[in-house]
Amino acid sequence: MKHYATAQRLGDRAFQCDATAVCTMPDGTRAHALLDGVGDTRAVRAWTRTAARRLARAAAGHKSAEAGLRAEYARYATDPVRLGREPRPARSRGCRRRTRP
């Protein structure tokens, strides 16, 4: 059994909007995603958590952090909601891929 932990400090914000996710594919490829949520609203928190899961899944599925990020970026770029003038609620700060030996 693998154990993972993250720690976040709320500070003076109403909501903690940073998010982490881990995805392991059946072949053992594992990806970790860490997103720095910009803002402190429920909407930003929900978006960042969902994006972290999607990025981890994409990076593990592509067996490449860069390919996973590019695939998710392309998906978000064509999202009808994103084609408007709405501000981006979160930014990806890092994504890492690790394979089982």
N, C-alpha and C positions, 0 to 999 in steps of 0.2 A: 504494500500500500504506500502510495506517495502522499506526502503532506506538503501543503503550500500555505503560506500566510502572507497577508499584507496588512499594513497598519496605516491609518489615515488620521490626521488631526483636523478636527472640525474648525477649530479657531473661533472666529466671530461670525462665521457664515451660517446661514439658515439650513443649508443642505450641503453634504459632502458630494461633490459631483465628479470626483476622480473615480476611475473604474479599472479593475484588472480582470483578466479572464485567462483561462488555460484550456486548450483543446488538444486531445490526443487522438490521433487516427488509429484505425485497427492495425496498421503496419508499424505502429510505435512512434511515428513522427509526432512531435509535441511542439506546440507554439504557445508562447505567453504574450499577452497584449497588455499594455499599460497606457491608459489615456488620461490626459490632464483636462478635466472638464472646466470650461471657462464659463463662470457664472455660478449662481447658487439658487436655482429654481428647480422645482420638481420636473419640469419639462427637460431641462438640461441634464439632470441626473438620469432620467429614464433614457434619453437619447444616448448618453455616454455609455451607460451600462449595456445597452443593446449593441452599440457600435463595437465595444470591446469584445463581446462574444462573437460578432460577425467577423471581426478582424482576426481573432485567434483561429477561428474555424477556417477562414480563407487561407491564412498563412500555413497552417498545418496541411490543409488539402492540396495546396500548390507546392508544398515542401520548400517554400521560399518566403521569407518575410517580405521581401520586396515585391514579389509577384502577388502575394496576398493583399498587400497594401494597394498596389496598382489596380487589382481587380475590384476591390471595394471602393476605391476612389472613382473608378469608371461607373460603378453602379450608383453611387451617390450623385455623381455629376449628371446622370440622366433621370434622376428622380424628379417627378413633376413638381413636388413641393420645393425642391432646391432650385428650380429654374426661375422662381420668382425673386424678389428682392429681399428675402428673409436672411438675417445674419446667420453665420455658421455657429451653432451652439457649442461645438467642442472641436478640439484638435487632437490628433494622434501624436503622442510624444515618443512612442517606442513600441516595437514589436520584435520579438526574438523567436527564432526557430531552433529547436534542439532535436536531434535524432538519437534514437536508442542505439547503443553500440552493437 
